[in-house]
Amino acid sequence: MRVLILLLTIALSGCASQDSEKLKWFDTDNEAIEYGLKLEDAKQSDVLGEMENGGEHFVVYKDPVPDEDGIAIATVNIAEENGKYAWYRADSYVKITDKNPQHNIRQVSYDTKTHSGRDFLVYAGYTKDESITLETPEGSIQAEIDPSTGIYFSVIPVRE
């Protein structure tokens, strides 16, 4: 029984560390972004914006698979380790706009975790306004808006 537990512990710890081993590391964050976009079959034009917060770098981009029903987005962490950079996507796509404008998401928030293990909260949604202020538990923040889609986003660290 002890041998079985030991083997399971070794196997599970190996699974947990595989994540870092699977990442492809680059000398610059731009190289990591270019690689990640290719990996996702996305183009530079799919990028809605980039944001730095809490010492972490994030890229928000549209799902490159055309969807007649609307636009979904993903939030990616550009991991940094030992002076190298990697594309790290921990989350699924989140649908923001719909073919029926009444179903557009005005605001959604979801958790994301960076490669370094830090927790962040992503606020995203759709607006027709040129600027938007979001109310968060930490106070008011200005969101980034992609003018061509009306999709806004902001990424903030989760305070412990």
BAFI-3210 file (N, C-alpha, C; in Angstrom, 3 decimals, decimal comma, padded with zeros to 6 digits):
// residues 160
n [1|2|3|4|5|6|7|8|9|10|11|12|13|14|15|16|17|18|19|20|21|22|23|24|25|26|27|28|29|30|31|32|33|34|35|36|37|38|39|40|41|42|43|44|45|46|47|48|49|50|51|52|53|54|55|56|57|58|59|60|61|62|63|64|65|66|67|68|69|70|71|72|73|74|75|76|77|78|79|80|81|82|83|84|85|86|87|88|89|90|91|92|93|94|95|96|97|98|99|100|101|102|103|104|105|106|107|108|109|110|111|112|113|114|115|116|117|118|119|120|121|122|123|124|125|126|127|128|129|130|131|132|133|134|135|136|137|138|139|140|141|142|143|144|145|146|147|148|149|150|151|152|153|154|155|156|157|158|159|160]
n.u [000,822|001,915|003,856|002,284|001,035|003,308|004,166|001,954|002,102|004,562|003,943|001,829|003,111|004,895|003,144|002,224|004,478|004,966|003,797|005,426|007,537|006,424|006,079|007,229|010,110|011,305|013,567|012,522|009,517|007,899|008,553|007,521|004,805|004,280|004,760|002,778|000,403|000,535|000,390|-002,227|-003,545|-004,081|-004,026|-002,040|-003,876|-005,986|-005,448|-006,637|-005,583|-002,862|-001,725|-000,161|000,112|000,534|003,121|002,924|002,433|-000,088|-002,044|-004,836|-007,006|-008,992|-010,976|-009,730|-011,220|-013,738|-016,926|-020,199|-022,035|-020,971|-018,326|-015,640|-013,285|-009,882|-007,649|-004,270|-001,262|001,936|004,505|007,375|010,586|013,708|014,793|013,647|010,790|007,368|004,353|001,413|-001,525|-004,153|-006,864|-010,200|-011,951|-014,058|-017,257|-018,249|-019,623|-022,687|-024,657|-027,161|-027,611|-028,815|-028,035|-025,388|-022,602|-022,532|-020,917|-018,529|-016,787|-013,905|-011,747|-008,219|-005,130|-001,686|001,384|003,276|001,759|000,141|-002,985|-005,439|-008,028|-010,147|-011,850|-014,314|-016,179|-018,792|-019,144|-020,546|-019,482|-016,766|-015,033|-014,695|-015,470|-014,827|-016,284|-014,725|-013,854|-011,553|-011,800|-012,425|-011,621|-010,076|-010,918|-009,381|-010,262|-011,162|-011,505|-012,537|-014,166|-015,603|-015,172|-014,170|-011,622|-009,954|-007,369|-006,803|-004,889|-005,685|-006,345|-005,009]
n.v [-001,198|001,270|001,579|001,927|004,391|006,024|005,790|006,935|009,546|010,402|010,251|012,127|014,500|014,747|015,275|017,794|019,387|019,232|021,199|023,548|022,451|021,935|024,385|026,694|028,521|031,885|034,536|037,110|038,915|039,587|037,642|035,399|036,050|036,149|033,438|032,210|033,215|032,009|029,356|029,289|029,636|032,265|035,764|038,781|040,809|039,834|040,389|042,133|043,746|044,578|044,244|045,280|044,317|044,149|043,178|041,290|040,239|040,505|039,302|039,952|038,436|037,792|034,907|033,028|031,417|031,768|032,835|032,901|033,600|035,421|037,043|035,606|035,778|035,359|035,299|035,657|034,858|036,203|034,507|034,907|033,799|033,320|035,270|034,591|034,169|033,062|031,895|031,529|030,058|029,648|029,427|028,914|030,142|033,052|034,041|037,146|038,964|038,771|037,566|038,602|041,696|042,319|040,344|040,741|040,685|042,711|042,982|040,763|038,769|036,872|034,394|034,064|032,345|032,934|031,786|031,866|031,299|033,183|034,726|036,352|038,665|038,939|041,416|041,886|042,823|044,295|047,431|050,504|052,861|055,296|055,247|053,503|053,026|050,801|049,322|047,831|045,497|046,648|049,274|051,970|051,443|052,095|050,651|048,957|049,491|047,967|049,616|048,718|046,529|047,052|045,698|045,522|045,333|044,453|043,586|042,556|042,121|039,573|040,277|039,041]
n.w [000,000|000,816|-001,137|-003,409|-002,804|-002,730|-005,419|-006,736|-005,704|-006,758|-009,495|-009,694|-008,871|-010,934|-013,040|-012,316|-012,665|-015,344|-016,858|-017,022|-018,403|-020,898|-022,056|-024,528|-024,626|-025,106|-026,177|-026,117|-025,170|-027,318|-029,248|-027,963|-027,983|-030,765|-031,395|-029,774|-030,900|-033,423|-032,592|-031,686|-034,022|-034,638|-035,642|-035,661|-035,867|-034,424|-031,823|-029,111|-027,206|-024,914|-021,541|-018,547|-015,215|-011,735|-011,999|-013,979|-017,389|-019,772|-022,533|-024,479|-026,680|-029,661|-030,357|-032,948|-034,627|-036,876|-035,871|-036,433|-034,588|-032,783|-030,837|-029,096|-026,396|-025,212|-022,436|-021,969|-020,282|-020,455|-019,652|-017,559|-016,975|-015,672|-017,421|-019,827|-022,029|-022,315|-023,890|-022,155|-021,701|-019,622|-019,510|-020,892|-023,829|-023,608|-024,331|-025,622|-027,385|-029,290|-032,060|-031,854|-030,717|-028,256|-026,576|-026,030|-023,848|-021,151|-018,900|-017,607|-015,289|-014,558|-013,108|-013,490|-013,705|-013,413|-014,947|-012,951|-010,787|-009,598|-008,772|-010,724|-011,650|-014,348|-016,017|-018,405|-021,345|-023,365|-024,925|-026,160|-025,651|-025,570|-023,493|-020,387|-017,011|-014,464|-011,606|-008,971|-006,318|-005,357|-005,966|-008,354|-011,791|-014,978|-018,020|-020,802|-024,181|-027,210|-030,101|-032,574|-032,081|-029,779|-027,485|-024,155|-021,589|-018,541|-016,295|-013,078|-010,054|-007,651|-004,396|-001,408]
ca.u [000,000|002,803|004,506|001,282|000,901|004,539|004,133|000,946|002,640|005,581|003,256|001,084|004,036|005,417|002,111|002,155|005,635|005,030|003,314|006,561|008,356|005,753|006,137|008,368|010,665|011,915|014,398|011,730|008,075|007,304|008,708|006,560|003,474|004,193|004,641|001,477|-000,639|000,603|-000,088|-003,683|-004,040|-004,552|-003,181|-001,813|-005,118|-006,907|-005,085|-007,430|-004,701|-001,947|-001,815|000,756|-000,427|001,079|004,347|002,609|002,098|-001,245|-002,512|-006,238|-007,207|-010,235|-010,932|-009,511|-012,185|-014,905|-018,170|-021,273|-022,859|-020,370|-016,885|-015,152|-011,926|-009,050|-006,638|-003,037|-000,149|003,267|005,309|008,790|011,358|015,149|015,050|012,990|009,354|006,551|002,898|000,784|-002,984|-004,696|-008,324|-010,961|-012,508|-015,273|-018,032|-018,587|-020,666|-023,615|-025,268|-028,275|-026,977|-029,411|-027,371|-023,992|-022,259|-022,136|-019,740|-018,284|-015,473|-013,489|-010,413|-007,162|-003,912|-000,487|002,352|003,956|000,828|-000,618|-004,383|-005,897|-009,428|-010,322|-013,141|-014,464|-017,550|-019,040|-019,674|-020,537|-018,823|-015,347|-014,281|-015,538|-014,913|-015,373|-016,243|-014,191|-013,663|-010,390|-012,101|-012,712|-010,509|-010,355|-010,687|-008,916|-011,343|-010,801|-012,520|-013,152|-015,151|-016,342|-014,865|-013,257|-011,039|-008,986|-006,881|-006,298|-004,489|-006,584|-005,688|-005,228]
ca.v [000,000|002,436|001,690|002,490|005,814|006,669|005,867|007,936|010,863|010,728|010,477|013,385|015,633|014,855|015,931|019,203|020,121|019,118|022,427|024,403|021,760|021,978|025,727|027,011|029,765|032,771|035,612|038,332|038,705|039,656|036,324|034,505|036,414|035,673|031,980|031,871|033,497|030,931|028,155|029,409|029,959|033,652|036,764|039,981|041,595|039,276|040,910|043,294|044,612|044,020|044,952|044,874|044,615|043,297|042,537|040,249|040,726|039,793|039,584|039,580|038,299|037,174|033,539|033,149|030,623|032,610|032,389|033,785|033,979|036,482|037,035|035,116|036,239|034,609|036,082|034,885|035,399|036,030|034,092|035,270|032,946|033,326|036,121|034,034|034,447|032,001|032,070|030,635|030,242|028,738|029,475|028,765|031,370|033,580|034,746|038,509|039,533|037,813|038,097|039,410|042,681|042,323|039,308|041,080|040,684|044,048|042,777|039,450|038,677|035,485|034,222|033,459|032,106|033,093|030,692|031,962|030,851|034,297|034,818|037,637|038,738|039,585|042,047|042,069|043,037|045,044|048,778|051,418|054,074|055,433|054,925|052,842|052,884|049,618|049,294|046,558|045,521|047,489|050,646|052,220|051,291|052,338|049,458|049,116|049,198|047,795|050,411|048,049|045,537|047,510|044,821|046,114|044,372|044,881|042,457|043,064|041,055|039,234|040,565|037,978]
ca.w [000,000|000,873|-002,441|-004,305|-002,474|-003,174|-006,881|-007,110|-005,359|-007,759|-010,773|-009,629|-008,836|-012,295|-013,849|-011,936|-013,163|-016,795|-017,455|-017,337|-019,387|-022,193|-022,606|-025,381|-024,093|-026,093|-025,629|-025,933|-025,038|-028,657|-029,872|-027,300|-028,475|-032,153|-031,337|-029,209|-031,885|-034,423|-031,910|-031,585|-035,371|-034,595|-036,294|-034,856|-035,899|-033,427|-030,500|-028,698|-026,440|-023,924|-020,268|-017,477|-013,889|-010,686|-012,452|-014,972|-018,729|-020,311|-023,888|-024,682|-028,120|-030,125|-030,867|-034,390|-035,380|-037,149|-035,251|-036,892|-033,442|-031,988|-030,583|-027,807|-026,128|-024,268|-021,742|-021,907|-019,503|-021,028|-018,498|-017,577|-016,079|-015,979|-018,573|-021,016|-022,069|-022,913|-024,020|-021,183|-021,643|-018,616|-019,502|-022,130|-024,386|-022,990|-025,355|-025,211|-028,242|-029,874|-033,288|-031,366|-029,836|-026,915|-025,785|-025,780|-022,429|-020,696|-018,061|-017,033|-014,649|-014,347|-012,543|-014,284|-012,926|-014,223|-014,873|-011,652|-009,755|-009,023|-009,195|-011,241|-012,042|-015,648|-016,281|-019,845|-021,770|-024,593|-024,725|-027,300|-025,172|-025,891|-022,278|-019,399|-015,673|-013,807|-010,146|-008,487|-004,862|-005,057|-006,362|-009,770|-012,730|-016,391|-018,842|-022,180|-025,132|-028,610|-030,803|-033,727|-031,644|-028,602|-026,353|-023,176|-020,649|-017,540|-015,504|-011,798|-009,130|-006,549|-003,112|-000,410]
c.u [000,865|003,495|003,549|001,117|002,126|004,549|003,118|001,443|003,678|004,924|002,530|002,010|004,681|004,441|002,071|003,314|005,755|004,654|004,469|007,436|007,747|005,843|007,376|008,839|011,425|012,708|013,619|010,251|007,385|007,418|007,718|005,143|003,286|003,991|003,248|000,338|-000,650|000,045|-001,616|-004,341|-004,630|-003,554|-002,989|-003,086|-006,170|-006,619|-005,903|-006,587|-003,808|-002,039|-000,774|000,100|000,191|002,337|004,134|002,162|000,968|-001,524|-003,954|-006,467|-008,523|-009,974|-010,780|-010,487|-013,426|-016,176|-019,257|-022,144|-022,253|-018,879|-016,609|-013,712|-011,202|-008,042|-005,426|-002,020|001,140|004,192|006,749|009,514|012,809|015,465|014,474|011,486|008,611|005,082|002,246|-000,710|-003,563|-006,212|-008,922|-011,392|-013,789|-016,002|-018,492|-019,713|-021,474|-024,192|-026,509|-027,698|-027,565|-028,744|-025,886|-023,753|-021,793|-020,936|-019,710|-016,935|-015,168|-012,056|-009,468|-005,937|-002,718|000,412|003,068|003,041|000,016|-002,023|-004,727|-007,374|-009,501|-011,736|-013,204|-015,934|-017,604|-019,618|-019,657|-019,820|-017,345|-014,458|-015,249|-014,765|-015,616|-015,252|-015,811|-014,095|-012,494|-010,636|-012,376|-011,453|-010,989|-010,027|-010,123|-010,083|-010,755|-011,864|-013,200|-014,229|-016,050|-016,102|-013,868|-012,741|-010,121|-008,617|-006,283|-005,904|-005,546|-005,807|-006,010|-005,441]
c.v [001,261|002,664|002,325|003,986|006,581|006,833|006,899|009,344|011,304|011,050|011,811|014,582|015,825|015,550|017,422|019,991|020,055|020,415|023,312|023,774|021,850|023,355|025,897|028,410|030,531|033,873|036,896|037,988|038,762|038,326|035,326|034,778|035,923|034,160|031,572|032,111|032,423|029,633|028,122|029,638|031,361|034,554|037,942|040,828|041,057|039,790|042,167|044,260|043,837|044,862|044,392|045,251|043,640|042,562|041,426|040,906|039,854|040,235|039,101|039,546|037,588|035,739|033,633|032,338|031,479|032,008|033,374|034,260|035,087|036,301|036,512|035,593|035,263|035,573|035,184|035,617|035,156|035,779|034,554|034,429|032,937|034,123|035,613|034,244|033,312|032,407|031,061|030,943|029,188|028,588|029,250|030,138|031,744|034,395|036,100|039,093|038,419|038,416|038,919|040,405|042,735|041,304|039,578|041,153|042,080|043,971|041,352|039,530|037,203|035,466|033,659|033,318|032,224|031,872|030,685|031,590|031,954|034,344|036,242|037,521|039,522|040,139|042,273|042,283|043,823|046,405|049,540|052,713|054,086|055,184|054,292|052,724|051,717|049,758|047,898|046,618|046,416|048,958|050,748|052,049|051,618|051,064|049,858|048,746|049,033|048,513|049,685|047,046|046,028|046,635|045,520|045,028|045,084|043,658|043,018|041,902|040,823|039,451|039,455|038,555]
c.w [000,000|-000,467|-003,444|-004,059|-002,942|-004,692|-007,364|-006,828|-006,377|-009,101|-010,776|-009,591|-010,200|-013,213|-013,562|-012,523|-014,683|-017,473|-017,912|-018,416|-020,785|-022,841|-023,472|-024,990|-025,165|-025,397|-025,376|-025,787|-026,398|-029,399|-029,274|-027,800|-029,913|-032,193|-030,848|-030,178|-032,974|-033,847|-031,858|-032,947|-035,431|-035,319|-035,340|-034,801|-034,924|-032,017|-030,215|-027,883|-025,495|-022,668|-019,314|-016,161|-012,894|-011,096|-013,462|-016,277|-019,283|-021,743|-023,956|-026,192|-028,420|-030,549|-032,386|-035,241|-035,612|-036,550|-035,653|-035,739|-032,594|-031,803|-029,182|-027,642|-025,197|-023,659|-021,532|-021,045|-020,287|-019,847|-018,673|-016,534|-016,545|-017,246|-019,876|-020,888|-022,773|-022,918|-023,097|-021,103|-020,719|-018,712|-020,883|-022,638|-023,647|-024,053|-024,821|-026,055|-028,891|-031,142|-032,962|-030,355|-028,420|-026,000|-025,562|-024,276|-022,031|-019,769|-017,529|-016,327|-014,420|-013,829|-013,588|-013,395|-013,864|-014,079|-013,524|-010,487|-009,107|-009,615|-009,609|-011,591|-013,346|-015,705|-017,783|-020,160|-023,058|-024,235|-026,045|-026,932|-025,568|-024,682|-021,288|-018,089|-015,005|-012,302|-009,718|-006,966|-004,437|-005,399|-007,852|-010,612|-014,140|-017,160|-020,195|-023,090|-026,523|-029,432|-031,961|-033,320|-030,514|-027,382|-025,439|-022,240|-019,667|-016,712|-014,223|-010,883|-008,061|-005,264|-002,132|000,962]
res [m|r|v|l|i|l|l|l|t|i|a|l|s|g|c|a|s|q|d|s|e|k|l|k|w|f|d|t|d|n|e|a|i|e|y|g|l|k|l|e|d|a|k|q|s|d|v|l|g|e|m|e|n|g|g|e|h|f|v|v|y|k|d|p|v|p|d|e|d|g|i|a|i|a|t|v|n|i|a|e|e|n|g|k|y|a|w|y|r|a|d|s|y|v|k|i|t|d|k|n|p|q|h|n|i|r|q|v|s|y|d|t|k|t|h|s|g|r|d|f|l|v|y|a|g|y|t|k|d|e|s|i|t|l|e|t|p|e|g|s|i|q|a|e|i|d|p|s|t|g|i|y|f|s|v|i|p|v|r|e]
***
